[in-house]
Amino acid sequence: MKSINLNFNKSNFKLSISSKIDDLSSDWGKLNSRTLFADKDYLKLLEANGPIGYNYYYAVLFKDYTQMACVYFQRKQVKLSDDFRVHSHSNSIIERIKVKSLKTFFSFVKHDILICGNVLLTGEFAYGKQEDFDLTSDLFDVIIKEVVGYIKVQDKIKIQSILCKDFFKEGVHKIQSFSASGFFKFQVQPAMILNLDSTWTSFQDYIDSVKSKYRVKFKKVIKKGSNLEFKKLSIEEAKQYNDEMYKLYKATADRATFSLFTLDQQYFSELKETLGDKLQLTVVLENEKLLGFFTFVNDGEHGDAHFLGYDVSQNSKYQLYFNMLLKLIDESIDQKSKYLNLSRTALEIKSSVGAEPHDMYVYLKHQNKFVNKLLPSILNRVVPKNSWEQRSPFK
């Protein structure tokens, strides 16, 4: 752990930085009580069984010996040969040569990125602070600079870019804001969040609230999955099914062209042991064969659909993905959640069950000033545009 005295705007600040939550847990918990994803036990889980190849850093800012803010960082060396998946199913020799050349080029590209926030989550998990404390752009500049310097000395790693995520554009879910010099703001896929009506006391209440054509569709989906067993796992059962669940997760994740992370193989069973009853880990079985699984985290008034996986070859036959979405809604009603966060991707099908898009921004800065000036142009070319039709299932 390192502590730095800061003489900032005629105020006495101290910044403590560590790569272990145990070093700062007593100070950290006082500022991060709004979500269990900032809890010491969950952060220790990530240190031991989080995404492969990640390191973690915690910064606590004091003013006159009082904790004012804490900021959470993750570090990853992006290797395009591992993280960017290019394939060619073409019989064209030219196309195969292009793919092989691209893979060869990717094998030389490695990039150390510092992330403020949590890559596993969709939402505002970058920092916590005293309610009346203003975490200004100047303060963020200092904190980021000191953390980058700490990493350079401790880990002998030179950070090349910094990503700060995710911040809601507006609305009830917007709690945090971010501002620091040199960062380019760009919009990413929205978070899909279902507002749960306080009058719903059962899944049938939800079904009754949708328009007739959606009610018919949902009943057809449920009928297709009528022979499936949805089994909630205990801690011991989570360990028993862990490897099979991981295979399904990995198969689902590997379909993405690019991903910033791959989960550790023990993540799901360790998550259940860490969160206990706050996590419902459900497997989908057909004659005792595992076809899928999904997770529901009870995070106060928020339900979080954390991770899932399923056998793509069986999806059409049983409508696995759609049935899991409906089961997540059922679980969120049982848990009396106010909101269900269904994260990003599959925007249209999530909107068809009632989730609404909430626009989000992330902020990116490259440490090379020349490259940083080019970021807006680069990102405008490579960040995919959202093109989908929003559904409105409710009456």
Protein Blocks (a to p, Z undefined) as FASTA:
>chain_A
ZZddddeehiacdddddfbfklmmmmmmmmmmmbcklgfklmmmmmmmmcehiacddddd
deehiafbdcddddddddfklmpccddfbfbfklmmmmmmmmmmmmmpccddddedjfkb
gcjfkbccdfklccdfklmmmmmmmmmmmmmmmnopacfbdcdddddfbdjklmbdcdde
hiacddddddddddddfklcbfklmmmmpcfklmmmmmmmmmmmmmpccddddfklmmmm
mmmmmmmmmmmmmmpmbdcbdcdfklmmmmmmmnmmmpccddddeehiafbdcddddehj
accdfbdcddfklmmmnommmmmmmmmmmmmmmnopabdcebegjklmmmmnopacdddd
dddddfblklmmmmmmmmmmmmccdddddddfbZZ
